[in-house]
Amino acid sequence: MLVGYARTSSLAQVAGLEAQERELRAAGCDKIFAEQVSSVARREQLEAALNYVREGDTFTGTQLDRLARSVGDLLEIVARLEAKKVSLRVLSMSGSQPLDTGTAMGRLMLAVIGAVGQAEREAMLERQREGIAKAKSLGRYQGRAPTVRKQAAEIIRLKETGIRPSEIARRLGIGRASVYRVLDARQNGEQAAA
């Protein structure tokens, strides 16, 4: 059985998710797990897909970056699949053939691609650190705005409609602890005003 996995980083990327699902169906996937969540967040559908596959299945993704956040993460996923005797197939590769760990060439390609991807990520992070250091030295670095503060009004609105904090966190793609911090700050502010 071909089992597909599709992921985009945010809820706004609907077209990207739909395109991945079409590509997976065209490749013959019988079952597709899809989610819209950052690669650094808990990927529940990825976990569900990895638990779903059985011996002889092929776990299929459209691109490596949709599947794994790093080489270590990729190798962990591959190890889990290999333990279940499931191969990994990645459809979109720079060459004409997709990556398939069911073959010796596919396993070699995976190792090389993973190493190159990790090197690119580390180089990007190094350039980012250098840019931040330069901006700080010039007094221009502000840092990123806390994401949850921007969503505080929505968190409070959802809570007032009776939605539980864990569901609010899931809907907004943030941590449950962040939701509780916003709700606690609001409650403490109301008590101080009283």
N, C-alpha and C positions, 0 to 999 in steps of 0.2 A: 504494500500500500504506500502511496505517496502522500506524505503529510506535509502541508505547507505552513509557513510562518511569515506573517507580514507585520511590519511595525513602522510607524512614523513617530517623530519626537513630540508632536503636539496635536491638540485637537483641531487646530486650524488646517492641518495638512490632509484633508479628506481626500482630495484628488490623488495625492501620492499613495495613500492607503488603497484606494480603489484600483489604481493602476497595478500595484503589487498583487492584489487579489486576482485581477484579470490574468496577469502573467502566470501566477501559480495555477490557476484553473487551466490555462492553455497548455501548461506543462504536464497536466494530467493529475493534479493533486485531488484526492478524493475527500480530504478533510483539511480545512484551513483554519488556523488560529491567528487572529488579528488583534492588534491593540495600538492605541495611540498614547504612548508614554515615553518619556526620556529614557535613554539607555542606562542612565545612572540610577533611575528609580527601580522599584521592584517590578519586574516584568511578569505579571501573573499568567498571561497567555503563553509566554515562552515556557514557563514552568509546567503549565498544563499540557502543552505540546510534547515536552520532553518526557512527561509522565505517561502520555498517551501512546507514544510509539512502541512498537513491539518488534521482536526479532524478525529480520528480513525486510522491514520497512525502510523507506528512504525519507529522511527529514530534509525538506526543501525550503530554501530561502531565495529571495531575489538578489540580494547583495550582502556581502560580508558585514558591512557597517550597519545594516538593519538587524543583524543577528547578534553580533558581539561588540562589546565596548572596548576590548583590548585583546592583544594576543593571548594573554593569560586567560581571559574570559572565553575566548574562542577555543583554546585548548581544553578548558574545563568542559565546555559543551561537547566537544568532540569525544572526550574521554567518557562522558556519560552516555553518549550515543554508542560508542564502541562497546561499552560494558553490556549494553542491551543488544549488541550485534545489529545496529542500525547504521546505515551509511548517511553521510551528509552530502547534499548536492546544492550548489550555489549557481543560480542561473546566469547572472550577469557578471561576466569576467571579461578582462581585456582581450583575451584570445577568443578564438571561434568556438572552442569547446567549453561547456560549463565545468565547474569544479565538481568532482565526484570522488569522495573518499573511499568509495568501493573499489577504486583502482589504485595501483601503485603510483601512477603518474599524478593522480588526484591528491594523494597523500603528500607527495613531494611538492606539488603546487601549493597546497595548503600551508606547509611549513615556510616556503619562500614568501608567499603573499603575507602571511602573518608577521614575519620578521620585517618586511618592508613597511607594512602598515604601522607596526610599533615604532619603527625608526622615524617615520613621517610624523606620527603623533608626538614623539619626544622632541623632535626638531621644532614643531609648531609651539609646543609648550615652552621651550627654551626661548623662542622668538617673543612669545607673549610675556615671559618674565623680564626679558630685556626691555621691551617696550614699556612695561609698567614701571620698572626701575628708572628709566629715562623720564617718564612723565612725572614720577614722584620727585626726581631731582629738580625738575622745572616748576614744581608746585602745581601741576595740572591734573594729577590723578585724583579722581573722586571715588573710585571703587564702584562696584555695581550697586544699584538700588535694591534693597531687600524685596524679593518677589512677593512675600506674604503681605507686606504692608500695602501693596497695590491692590491686594484682594481682600483686605479686611472688611470692607463694606459688603462684599458678596458673601463672605464667611458669616457675618452677622445676619444678613438677610436670610441665608439658607437655614441658619440655626433657629431664627424666629419662625420659620415655616415648619419647624418640628423635625428637621433632618438631623440625624445623629452626626457627631464630629467625625467618626471614621468614614461615613458616607460623603461628608463634605470634602474631606481630604482626598478621597478617591476621585470625586467629580472634578476637583480643581487641580489634581496632580501634584499635591503637596503633602508633606508629612503630617500625620495626626497630631504630633506634638506642636506643630506650628499653629494648627487650628485651635488647640487648647490655649496656647499663649495669647492669641488674639481675643478669645472669649474671656480668658482670665483678666486681661488688661482692660477689657470693656467693663467687666463686672467690678473690678477694683476702682475704675474711674467713676462708675455710677455710685459706688459706696462712698467714695471721697466727696462727691458732689452733694450727697444727701446730708 
